[in-house]
């Protein structure tokens, strides 16, 4: 994979510092980060954590394709995308995106582009766990469509 794109599915804590280092470029004046964390409330239910299931080979391919699309829209941009696979508690990082570009406006746009594409295209499913001991799989990506 080209060095301007770094994508990962990890079962270890996602590291903001690693993401920033992956996109550093002396010609870039902007680095934008998106850090998605597990929240404690969803649709009125108290959440204790989430388990993410991932189709890893397809997810890596999809993340790379999304970043490649970004490089055609924002020439010279650099991308780092990591998604967690496994169980996380409230407050832990589930998705981490870093983008660098020469200028801030492009950086903000590119980072938003990546997270919005991930939310609709990435083969990742999440099961929420609730304080009452119950859990539920949330609607997510379909491999058929």
KELUMMAR-564174 format. One record per atom (N, C-alpha, C): atom name; residue in one letter; y, z, x. Coordinates in Angstrom, 3 decimals. Layout:
<rs>
+------+------+----------+----------+----------+
: name : resn :        Y :        Z :        X :
+------+------+----------+----------+----------+
:   CA :    a :        Y :        Z :        X :
...
+------+------+----------+----------+----------+
</rs>
This chain:
<rs>
+------+------+----------+----------+----------+
: name : resn :        Y :        Z :        X :
+------+------+----------+----------+----------+
:    N :    x :   -1.190 :    0.000 :    0.841 :
:   CA :    x :    0.000 :    0.000 :    0.000 :
:    C :    x :    1.246 :    0.000 :    0.880 :
:    N :    x :    2.291 :   -0.688 :    0.430 :
:   CA :    x :    3.520 :   -0.723 :    1.223 :
:    C :    x :    4.093 :    0.677 :    1.424 :
:    N :    x :    4.769 :    0.872 :    2.543 :
:   CA :    x :    5.295 :    2.198 :    2.872 :
:    C :    x :    6.453 :    2.617 :    1.970 :
:    N :    x :    7.033 :    1.692 :    1.202 :
:   CA :    x :    8.143 :    2.053 :    0.314 :
:    C :    x :    7.647 :    2.641 :   -1.005 :
:    N :    x :    6.308 :    2.688 :   -1.185 :
:   CA :    x :    5.707 :    3.256 :   -2.385 :
:    C :    x :    4.604 :    4.215 :   -1.967 :
:    N :    x :    4.646 :    5.425 :   -2.530 :
:   CA :    x :    3.620 :    6.424 :   -2.259 :
:    C :    x :    3.217 :    7.042 :   -3.597 :
:    N :    x :    1.948 :    6.855 :   -4.006 :
:   CA :    x :    1.482 :    7.387 :   -5.289 :
:    C :    x :    0.265 :    8.276 :   -5.071 :
:    N :    x :    0.171 :    9.342 :   -5.888 :
:   CA :    x :   -0.872 :   10.341 :   -5.695 :
:    C :    x :   -1.322 :   10.960 :   -7.012 :
:    N :    x :   -2.612 :   11.239 :   -7.114 :
:   CA :    x :   -3.178 :   12.115 :   -8.139 :
:    C :    x :   -3.732 :   13.289 :   -7.356 :
:    N :    x :   -3.221 :   14.491 :   -7.626 :
:   CA :    x :   -3.558 :   15.642 :   -6.787 :
:    C :    x :   -4.108 :   16.809 :   -7.601 :
:    N :    x :   -4.949 :   17.580 :   -6.953 :
:   CA :    x :   -5.463 :   18.815 :   -7.538 :
:    C :    x :   -4.980 :   20.019 :   -6.724 :
:    N :    x :   -3.861 :   19.842 :   -6.077 :
:   CA :    x :   -3.187 :   20.896 :   -5.325 :
:    C :    x :   -1.731 :   20.899 :   -5.777 :
:    N :    x :   -1.006 :   21.973 :   -5.548 :
:   CA :    x :    0.384 :   22.027 :   -6.015 :
:    C :    x :    1.210 :   20.832 :   -5.508 :
:    N :    x :    2.009 :   20.281 :   -6.409 :
:   CA :    x :    2.875 :   19.155 :   -6.062 :
:    C :    x :    4.090 :   19.697 :   -5.315 :
:    N :    x :    4.434 :   19.059 :   -4.201 :
:   CA :    x :    5.455 :   19.580 :   -3.293 :
:    C :    x :    6.710 :   18.712 :   -3.283 :
:    N :    x :    7.816 :   19.305 :   -3.699 :
:   CA :    x :    9.099 :   18.606 :   -3.739 :
:    C :    x :    9.496 :   18.126 :   -2.342 :
:    N :    x :    9.293 :   18.939 :   -1.324 :
:   CA :    x :    9.655 :   18.553 :    0.042 :
:    C :    x :    8.915 :   17.316 :    0.508 :
:    N :    x :    7.630 :   17.229 :    0.209 :
:   CA :    x :    6.842 :   16.051 :    0.591 :
:    C :    x :    7.359 :   14.809 :   -0.114 :
:    N :    x :    7.734 :   14.964 :   -1.373 :
:   CA :    x :    8.268 :   13.835 :   -2.131 :
:    C :    x :    9.568 :   13.325 :   -1.519 :
:    N :    x :   10.461 :   14.250 :   -1.180 :
:   CA :    x :   11.735 :   13.847 :   -0.582 :
:    C :    x :   11.537 :   13.168 :    0.766 :
:    N :    x :   10.650 :   13.706 :    1.588 :
:   CA :    x :   10.387 :   13.105 :    2.896 :
:    C :    x :    9.830 :   11.701 :    2.767 :
:    N :    x :    9.016 :   11.470 :    1.762 :
:   CA :    x :    8.386 :   10.158 :    1.573 :
:    C :    x :    9.393 :    9.060 :    1.250 :
:    N :    x :   10.537 :    9.432 :    0.667 :
:   CA :    x :   11.513 :    8.410 :    0.269 :
:    C :    x :   12.767 :    8.378 :    1.142 :
:    N :    x :   12.853 :    9.254 :    2.113 :
:   CA :    x :   14.040 :    9.255 :    2.993 :
:    C :    x :   14.189 :    7.908 :    3.690 :
:    N :    x :   15.436 :    7.470 :    3.789 :
:   CA :    x :   15.763 :    6.214 :    4.449 :
:    C :    x :   17.196 :    6.337 :    4.960 :
:    N :    x :   17.448 :    6.026 :    6.219 :
:   CA :    x :   18.808 :    6.199 :    6.748 :
:    C :    x :   19.849 :    5.315 :    6.064 :
:    N :    x :   19.409 :    4.256 :    5.390 :
:   CA :    x :   20.344 :    3.387 :    4.683 :
:    C :    x :   20.556 :    3.775 :    3.231 :
:    N :    x :   19.904 :    4.854 :    2.795 :
:   CA :    x :   20.015 :    5.283 :    1.401 :
:    C :    x :   20.880 :    6.524 :    1.287 :
:    N :    x :   21.848 :    6.466 :    0.398 :
:   CA :    x :   22.742 :    7.592 :    0.182 :
:    C :    x :   22.372 :    8.441 :   -1.019 :
:    N :    x :   21.245 :    8.112 :   -1.678 :
:   CA :    x :   20.866 :    8.868 :   -2.874 :
:    C :    x :   19.363 :    9.070 :   -2.924 :
:    N :    x :   18.977 :   10.300 :   -3.272 :
:   CA :    x :   17.593 :   10.622 :   -3.603 :
:    C :    x :   17.648 :   11.334 :   -4.946 :
:    N :    x :   16.883 :   10.819 :   -5.891 :
:   CA :    x :   16.813 :   11.438 :   -7.205 :
:    C :    x :   15.411 :   11.988 :   -7.397 :
:    N :    x :   15.313 :   13.181 :   -7.976 :
:   CA :    x :   14.026 :   13.813 :   -8.236 :
:    C :    x :   13.864 :   14.068 :   -9.726 :
:    N :    x :   12.650 :   13.835 :  -10.209 :
:   CA :    x :   12.272 :   14.299 :  -11.541 :
:    C :    x :   11.089 :   15.223 :  -11.337 :
:    N :    x :   11.213 :   16.438 :  -11.832 :
:   CA :    x :   10.154 :   17.427 :  -11.714 :
:    C :    x :    9.768 :   17.846 :  -13.127 :
:    N :    x :    8.577 :   17.430 :  -13.554 :
:   CA :    x :    8.077 :   17.818 :  -14.870 :
:    C :    x :    7.250 :   19.083 :  -14.741 :
:    N :    x :    7.548 :   20.082 :  -15.555 :
:   CA :    x :    6.835 :   21.355 :  -15.503 :
:    C :    x :    6.245 :   21.677 :  -16.875 :
:    N :    x :    5.216 :   22.502 :  -16.868 :
:   CA :    x :    4.575 :   22.937 :  -18.105 :
:    C :    x :    5.504 :   23.911 :  -18.813 :
:    N :    x :    5.815 :   23.618 :  -20.072 :
:   CA :    x :    6.699 :   24.508 :  -20.838 :
:    C :    x :    5.869 :   25.470 :  -21.690 :
:    N :    x :    6.508 :   26.532 :  -22.142 :
:   CA :    x :    5.787 :   27.601 :  -22.841 :
:    C :    x :    5.760 :   27.465 :  -24.363 :
:    N :    x :    6.347 :   26.419 :  -24.910 :
:   CA :    x :    6.399 :   26.251 :  -26.353 :
:    C :    x :    6.299 :   24.773 :  -26.685 :
:    N :    x :    5.443 :   24.431 :  -27.657 :
:   CA :    x :    5.325 :   23.050 :  -28.112 :
:    C :    x :    5.052 :   23.061 :  -29.604 :
:    N :    x :    5.936 :   22.434 :  -30.356 :
:   CA :    x :    5.826 :   22.333 :  -31.811 :
:    C :    x :    5.581 :   23.723 :  -32.427 :
:    N :    x :    6.352 :   24.691 :  -31.973 :
:   CA :    x :    6.275 :   26.029 :  -32.527 :
:    C :    x :    5.099 :   26.878 :  -32.061 :
:    N :    x :    4.262 :   26.360 :  -31.170 :
:   CA :    x :    3.110 :   27.121 :  -30.682 :
:    C :    x :    3.374 :   27.610 :  -29.269 :
:    N :    x :    3.021 :   28.865 :  -29.000 :
:   CA :    x :    3.176 :   29.456 :  -27.675 :
:    C :    x :    2.101 :   28.889 :  -26.748 :
:    N :    x :    2.515 :   28.242 :  -25.669 :
:   CA :    x :    1.614 :   27.591 :  -24.726 :
:    C :    x :    1.395 :   28.500 :  -23.511 :
:    N :    x :    0.120 :   28.618 :  -23.094 :
:   CA :    x :   -0.187 :   29.391 :  -21.888 :
:    C :    x :   -0.459 :   28.488 :  -20.690 :
:    N :    x :   -0.801 :   27.216 :  -20.965 :
:   CA :    x :   -1.066 :   26.273 :  -19.884 :
:    C :    x :   -1.529 :   24.934 :  -20.421 :
:    N :    x :   -1.775 :   24.013 :  -19.500 :
:   CA :    x :   -2.227 :   22.659 :  -19.853 :
:    C :    x :   -3.291 :   22.229 :  -18.857 :
:    N :    x :   -4.274 :   21.502 :  -19.356 :
:   CA :    x :   -5.252 :   20.846 :  -18.495 :
:    C :    x :   -5.029 :   19.344 :  -18.604 :
:    N :    x :   -4.871 :   18.698 :  -17.455 :
:   CA :    x :   -4.678 :   17.249 :  -17.399 :
:    C :    x :   -5.969 :   16.590 :  -16.961 :
:    N :    x :   -6.375 :   15.563 :  -17.704 :
:   CA :    x :   -7.508 :   14.740 :  -17.322 :
:    C :    x :   -6.942 :   13.372 :  -16.969 :
:    N :    x :   -7.482 :   12.768 :  -15.924 :
:   CA :    x :   -6.903 :   11.536 :  -15.387 :
:    C :    x :   -8.013 :   10.544 :  -15.056 :
:    N :    x :   -7.774 :    9.287 :  -15.379 :
:   CA :    x :   -8.632 :    8.205 :  -14.882 :
:    C :    x :   -7.992 :    7.805 :  -13.554 :
:    N :    x :   -8.456 :    8.432 :  -12.464 :
:   CA :    x :   -7.755 :    8.351 :  -11.179 :
:    C :    x :   -7.561 :    6.925 :  -10.652 :
:    N :    x :   -8.596 :    6.090 :  -10.540 :
:   CA :    x :   -8.342 :    4.750 :   -9.976 :
:    C :    x :   -7.332 :    3.946 :  -10.803 :
:    N :    x :   -7.458 :    4.014 :  -12.120 :
:   CA :    x :   -6.528 :    3.274 :  -12.967 :
:    C :    x :   -5.135 :    3.892 :  -12.919 :
:    N :    x :   -5.058 :    5.212 :  -12.847 :
:   CA :    x :   -3.754 :    5.876 :  -12.780 :
:    C :    x :   -3.012 :    5.496 :  -11.499 :
:    N :    x :   -3.720 :    5.508 :  -10.380 :
:   CA :    x :   -3.079 :    5.128 :   -9.112 :
:    C :    x :   -2.588 :    3.689 :   -9.156 :
:    N :    x :   -3.404 :    2.808 :   -9.700 :
:   CA :    x :   -3.024 :    1.394 :   -9.825 :
:    C :    x :   -1.801 :    1.242 :  -10.738 :
:    N :    x :   -1.798 :    1.966 :  -11.846 :
:   CA :    x :   -0.683 :    1.891 :  -12.794 :
:    C :    x :    0.599 :    2.436 :  -12.182 :
:    N :    x :    0.515 :    3.577 :  -11.496 :
:   CA :    x :    1.710 :    4.144 :  -10.857 :
:    C :    x :    2.266 :    3.177 :   -9.816 :
:    N :    x :    1.364 :    2.575 :   -9.042 :
:   CA :    x :    1.819 :    1.623 :   -8.023 :
:    C :    x :    2.501 :    0.423 :   -8.680 :
:    N :    x :    1.927 :   -0.083 :   -9.767 :
:   CA :    x :    2.521 :   -1.232 :  -10.465 :
:    C :    x :    3.908 :   -0.881 :  -11.009 :
:    N :    x :    4.046 :    0.306 :  -11.564 :
:   CA :    x :    5.353 :    0.742 :  -12.083 :
:    C :    x :    6.379 :    0.782 :  -10.948 :
:    N :    x :    5.987 :    1.322 :   -9.801 :
:   CA :    x :    6.902 :    1.382 :   -8.653 :
:    C :    x :    7.225 :   -0.017 :   -8.124 :
:    N :    x :    6.238 :   -0.899 :   -8.100 :
:   CA :    x :    6.499 :   -2.292 :   -7.683 :
:    C :    x :    7.523 :   -2.936 :   -8.608 :
:    N :    x :    7.400 :   -2.692 :   -9.902 :
:   CA :    x :    8.394 :   -3.205 :  -10.857 :
:    C :    x :    9.774 :   -2.662 :  -10.490 :
:    N :    x :    9.818 :   -1.398 :  -10.112 :
:   CA :    x :   11.080 :   -0.790 :   -9.706 :
:    C :    x :   11.686 :   -1.454 :   -8.492 :
:    N :    x :   10.841 :   -1.844 :   -7.532 :
:   CA :    x :   11.387 :   -2.493 :   -6.329 :
:    C :    x :   11.972 :   -3.871 :   -6.642 :
:    N :    x :   11.489 :   -4.505 :   -7.711 :
:   CA :    x :   12.079 :   -5.796 :   -8.082 :
:    C :    x :   13.405 :   -5.609 :   -8.810 :
:    N :    x :   13.563 :   -4.473 :   -9.491 :
:   CA :    x :   14.816 :   -4.190 :  -10.197 :
:    C :    x :   15.871 :   -3.589 :   -9.266 :
:    N :    x :   15.420 :   -2.730 :   -8.343 :
:   CA :    x :   16.325 :   -2.041 :   -7.414 :
:    C :    x :   15.846 :   -2.333 :   -5.996 :
:    N :    x :   16.295 :   -3.453 :   -5.456 :
:   CA :    x :   15.836 :   -3.936 :   -4.148 :
:    C :    x :   16.070 :   -2.906 :   -3.051 :
:    N :    x :   15.055 :   -2.730 :   -2.224 :
:   CA :    x :   15.145 :   -1.797 :   -1.111 :
:    C :    x :   14.871 :   -0.349 :   -1.488 :
:    N :    x :   14.568 :   -0.091 :   -2.759 :
:   CA :    x :   14.319 :    1.281 :   -3.207 :
:    C :    x :   12.982 :    1.786 :   -2.666 :
:    N :    x :   12.869 :    3.113 :   -2.626 :
:   CA :    x :   11.630 :    3.764 :   -2.181 :
:    C :    x :   11.178 :    4.714 :   -3.291 :
:    N :    x :    9.849 :    4.790 :   -3.491 :
:   CA :    x :    9.295 :    5.575 :   -4.592 :
:    C :    x :    8.166 :    6.488 :   -4.126 :
:    N :    x :    8.146 :    7.691 :   -4.684 :
:   CA :    x :    7.045 :    8.640 :   -4.532 :
:    C :    x :    6.728 :    9.136 :   -5.935 :
:    N :    x :    5.449 :    9.045 :   -6.332 :
:   CA :    x :    5.033 :    9.547 :   -7.639 :
:    C :    x :    3.739 :   10.328 :   -7.457 :
:    N :    x :    3.708 :   11.544 :   -7.984 :
:   CA :    x :    2.491 :   12.355 :   -7.957 :
:    C :    x :    2.281 :   12.963 :   -9.335 :
:    N :    x :    1.025 :   12.951 :   -9.782 :
:   CA :    x :    0.671 :   13.602 :  -11.046 :
:    C :    x :   -0.469 :   14.566 :  -10.765 :
:    N :    x :   -0.428 :   15.700 :  -11.418 :
:   CA :    x :   -1.457 :   16.710 :  -11.238 :
:    C :    x :   -2.682 :   16.390 :  -12.088 :
:    N :    x :   -3.860 :   16.730 :  -11.565 :
:   CA :    x :   -5.128 :   16.584 :  -12.280 :
:    C :    x :   -5.810 :   17.942 :  -12.262 :
:    N :    x :   -5.967 :   18.541 :  -13.430 :
:   CA :    x :   -6.576 :   19.862 :  -13.522 :
:    C :    x :   -5.749 :   20.763 :  -14.412 :
:    N :    x :   -5.919 :   22.070 :  -14.254 :
:   CA :    x :   -5.253 :   23.055 :  -15.116 :
:    C :    x :   -4.032 :   23.659 :  -14.435 :
:    N :    x :   -2.972 :   23.818 :  -15.227 :
:   CA :    x :   -1.721 :   24.402 :  -14.750 :
:    C :    x :   -1.236 :   25.472 :  -15.729 :
:    N :    x :   -0.568 :   26.457 :  -15.206 :
:   CA :    x :    0.066 :   27.492 :  -16.030 :
:    C :    x :    1.502 :   27.079 :  -16.344 :
:    N :    x :    2.094 :   27.773 :  -17.280 :
:   CA :    x :    3.496 :   27.545 :  -17.633 :
:    C :    x :    4.352 :   27.656 :  -16.370 :
:    N :    x :    5.262 :   26.701 :  -16.209 :
:   CA :    x :    6.186 :   26.699 :  -15.075 :
:    C :    x :    5.708 :   25.908 :  -13.874 :
:    N :    x :    4.419 :   25.554 :  -13.833 :
:   CA :    x :    3.913 :   24.794 :  -12.689 :
:    C :    x :    4.220 :   23.300 :  -12.865 :
:    N :    x :    4.298 :   22.592 :  -11.738 :
:   CA :    x :    4.692 :   21.184 :  -11.723 :
:    C :    x :    3.514 :   20.290 :  -12.081 :
:    N :    x :    3.731 :   19.427 :  -13.086 :
:   CA :    x :    2.697 :   18.494 :  -13.522 :
:    C :    x :    2.944 :   17.075 :  -13.027 :
:    N :    x :    4.190 :   16.689 :  -12.918 :
:   CA :    x :    4.532 :   15.357 :  -12.420 :
:    C :    x :    5.773 :   15.469 :  -11.543 :
:    N :    x :    5.761 :   14.686 :  -10.463 :
:   CA :    x :    6.854 :   14.725 :   -9.499 :
:    C :    x :    7.187 :   13.300 :   -9.087 :
:    N :    x :    8.452 :   12.944 :   -9.251 :
:   CA :    x :    8.923 :   11.603 :   -8.901 :
:    C :    x :   10.130 :   11.741 :   -7.983 :
:    N :    x :   10.119 :   10.996 :   -6.889 :
:   CA :    x :   11.290 :   10.913 :   -6.014 :
:    C :    x :   11.600 :    9.436 :   -5.809 :
:    N :    x :   12.867 :    9.109 :   -5.867 :
:   CA :    x :   13.324 :    7.736 :   -5.658 :
:    C :    x :   14.528 :    7.795 :   -4.737 :
:    N :    x :   14.600 :    6.842 :   -3.818 :
:   CA :    x :   15.820 :    6.726 :   -3.020 :
:    C :    x :   16.325 :    5.291 :   -3.074 :
:    N :    x :   17.641 :    5.175 :   -3.092 :
:   CA :    x :   18.327 :    3.886 :   -3.104 :
:    C :    x :   19.632 :    4.052 :   -2.320 :
:    N :    x :   20.281 :    2.948 :   -1.983 :
:   CA :    x :   21.555 :    3.080 :   -1.282 :
:    C :    x :   22.635 :    3.808 :   -2.092 :
:    N :    x :   22.619 :    3.658 :   -3.435 :
:   CA :    x :   23.691 :    4.214 :   -4.273 :
:    C :    x :   23.130 :    5.016 :   -5.444 :
:    N :    x :   23.876 :    6.019 :   -5.905 :
:   CA :    x :   23.381 :    6.968 :   -6.897 :
:    C :    x :   23.079 :    6.364 :   -8.268 :
:    N :    x :   23.891 :    5.457 :   -8.761 :
:   CA :    x :   23.646 :    4.907 :  -10.104 :
:    C :    x :   22.275 :    4.237 :  -10.179 :
:    N :    x :   21.954 :    3.433 :   -9.174 :
:   CA :    x :   20.640 :    2.785 :   -9.138 :
:    C :    x :   19.526 :    3.816 :   -9.040 :
:    N :    x :   19.767 :    4.876 :   -8.294 :
:   CA :    x :   18.761 :    5.909 :   -8.091 :
:    C :    x :   18.422 :    6.599 :   -9.414 :
:    N :    x :   19.456 :    6.973 :  -10.169 :
:   CA :    x :   19.227 :    7.600 :  -11.471 :
:    C :    x :   18.454 :    6.658 :  -12.391 :
:    N :    x :   18.864 :    5.407 :  -12.447 :
:   CA :    x :   18.201 :    4.428 :  -13.315 :
:    C :    x :   16.743 :    4.223 :  -12.917 :
:    N :    x :   16.491 :    4.096 :  -11.622 :
:   CA :    x :   15.129 :    3.851 :  -11.140 :
:    C :    x :   14.216 :    5.036 :  -11.436 :
:    N :    x :   14.708 :    6.236 :  -11.247 :
:   CA :    x :   13.901 :    7.425 :  -11.505 :
:    C :    x :   13.575 :    7.526 :  -12.994 :
:    N :    x :   14.556 :    7.285 :  -13.831 :
:   CA :    x :   14.306 :    7.321 :  -15.280 :
:    C :    x :   13.326 :    6.231 :  -15.683 :
:    N :    x :   13.453 :    5.063 :  -15.098 :
:   CA :    x :   12.526 :    3.970 :  -15.391 :
:    C :    x :   11.088 :    4.405 :  -15.123 :
:    N :    x :   10.853 :    5.048 :  -13.991 :
:   CA :    x :    9.505 :    5.456 :  -13.606 :
:    C :    x :    8.947 :    6.488 :  -14.584 :
:    N :    x :    9.683 :    7.529 :  -14.924 :
:   CA :    x :    9.129 :    8.550 :  -15.805 :
:    C :    x :    8.894 :    7.994 :  -17.203 :
:    N :    x :    9.767 :    7.159 :  -17.696 :
:   CA :    x :    9.568 :    6.581 :  -19.030 :
:    C :    x :    8.333 :    5.675 :  -19.045 :
:    N :    x :    8.123 :    4.899 :  -17.994 :
:   CA :    x :    6.939 :    4.029 :  -17.916 :
:    C :    x :    5.664 :    4.865 :  -17.801 :
:    N :    x :    5.718 :    5.925 :  -17.030 :
:   CA :    x :    4.557 :    6.806 :  -16.882 :
:    C :    x :    4.173 :    7.399 :  -18.231 :
:    N :    x :    5.148 :    7.865 :  -18.995 :
:   CA :    x :    4.864 :    8.508 :  -20.282 :
:    C :    x :    4.180 :    7.558 :  -21.261 :
:    N :    x :    4.395 :    6.257 :  -21.133 :
:   CA :    x :    3.796 :    5.313 :  -22.077 :
:    C :    x :    2.579 :    4.572 :  -21.525 :
:    N :    x :    2.420 :    4.523 :  -20.193 :
:   CA :    x :    1.375 :    3.665 :  -19.623 :
:    C :    x :    0.304 :    4.372 :  -18.805 :
:    N :    x :    0.549 :    5.585 :  -18.346 :
:   CA :    x :   -0.381 :    6.218 :  -17.418 :
:    C :    x :   -1.607 :    6.786 :  -18.145 :
:    N :    x :   -2.823 :    6.494 :  -17.642 :
:   CA :    x :   -4.038 :    7.021 :  -18.262 :
:    C :    x :   -4.268 :    8.492 :  -17.879 :
:    N :    x :   -3.447 :    9.343 :  -18.494 :
:   CA :    x :   -3.504 :   10.794 :  -18.304 :
:    C :    x :   -3.494 :   11.414 :  -19.697 :
:    N :    x :   -4.368 :   12.383 :  -19.893 :
:   CA :    x :   -4.456 :   13.067 :  -21.178 :
:    C :    x :   -4.258 :   14.551 :  -20.947 :
:    N :    x :   -3.646 :   15.228 :  -21.917 :
:   CA :    x :   -3.414 :   16.657 :  -21.720 :
:    C :    x :   -3.945 :   17.477 :  -22.886 :
:    N :    x :   -4.542 :   18.593 :  -22.496 :
:   CA :    x :   -5.048 :   19.571 :  -23.440 :
:    C :    x :   -4.202 :   20.824 :  -23.294 :
:    N :    x :   -3.487 :   21.167 :  -24.357 :
:   CA :    x :   -2.664 :   22.379 :  -24.329 :
:    C :    x :   -3.524 :   23.586 :  -24.674 :
:    N :    x :   -3.250 :   24.678 :  -23.987 :
:   CA :    x :   -3.919 :   25.949 :  -24.246 :
:    C :    x :   -2.868 :   26.913 :  -24.783 :
:    N :    x :   -3.218 :   27.612 :  -25.860 :
:   CA :    x :   -2.257 :   28.462 :  -26.556 :
:    C :    x :   -2.567 :   29.944 :  -26.356 :
:    N :    x :   -1.544 :   30.758 :  -26.535 :
:   CA :    x :   -1.689 :   32.208 :  -26.359 :
:    C :    x :   -2.692 :   32.804 :  -27.345 :
:    N :    x :   -2.913 :   32.142 :  -28.485 :
:   CA :    x :   -3.877 :   32.659 :  -29.466 :
:    C :    x :   -5.324 :   32.339 :  -29.089 :
:    N :    x :   -5.534 :   31.708 :  -27.912 :
:   CA :    x :   -6.880 :   31.388 :  -27.445 :
:    C :    x :   -7.377 :   30.013 :  -27.852 :
:    N :    x :   -6.653 :   29.321 :  -28.696 :
:   CA :    x :   -7.041 :   27.977 :  -29.129 :
:    C :    x :   -6.487 :   26.945 :  -28.156 :
:    N :    x :   -6.965 :   25.710 :  -28.289 :
:   CA :    x :   -6.428 :   24.604 :  -27.487 :
:    C :    x :   -6.512 :   23.328 :  -28.307 :
:    N :    x :   -5.745 :   22.323 :  -27.875 :
:   CA :    x :   -5.736 :   21.039 :  -28.575 :
:    C :    x :   -5.411 :   19.925 :  -27.588 :
:    N :    x :   -6.143 :   18.800 :  -27.745 :
:   CA :    x :   -5.818 :   17.596 :  -26.993 :
:    C :    x :   -4.656 :   16.925 :  -27.692 :
:    N :    x :   -3.630 :   16.569 :  -26.942 :
:   CA :    x :   -2.452 :   15.926 :  -27.513 :
:    C :    x :   -2.632 :   14.414 :  -27.488 :
:    N :    x :   -1.992 :   13.728 :  -28.458 :
:   CA :    x :   -2.067 :   12.259 :  -28.439 :
:    C :    x :   -1.531 :   11.736 :  -27.111 :
:    N :    x :   -2.203 :   10.749 :  -26.576 :
:   CA :    x :   -1.783 :   10.212 :  -25.279 :
:    C :    x :   -2.156 :    8.765 :  -25.142 :
:    N :    x :   -2.306 :    8.339 :  -23.923 :
:   CA :    x :   -2.587 :    6.958 :  -23.591 :
:    C :    x :   -3.963 :    6.539 :  -24.096 :
:    N :    x :   -4.051 :    5.321 :  -24.584 :
:   CA :    x :   -5.331 :    4.749 :  -24.985 :
:    C :    x :   -5.711 :    3.664 :  -23.995 :
:    N :    x :   -6.916 :    3.722 :  -23.452 :
:   CA :    x :   -7.351 :    2.680 :  -22.527 :
:    C :    x :   -7.548 :    1.347 :  -23.223 :
:    N :    x :   -7.593 :    1.359 :  -24.550 :
:   CA :    x :   -7.774 :    0.124 :  -25.314 :
:    C :    x :   -6.460 :   -0.547 :  -25.667 :
:    N :    x :   -5.348 :    0.106 :  -25.478 :
:   CA :    x :   -4.114 :   -0.519 :  -25.924 :
:    C :    x :   -2.972 :   -0.057 :  -25.207 :
+------+------+----------+----------+----------+
</rs>
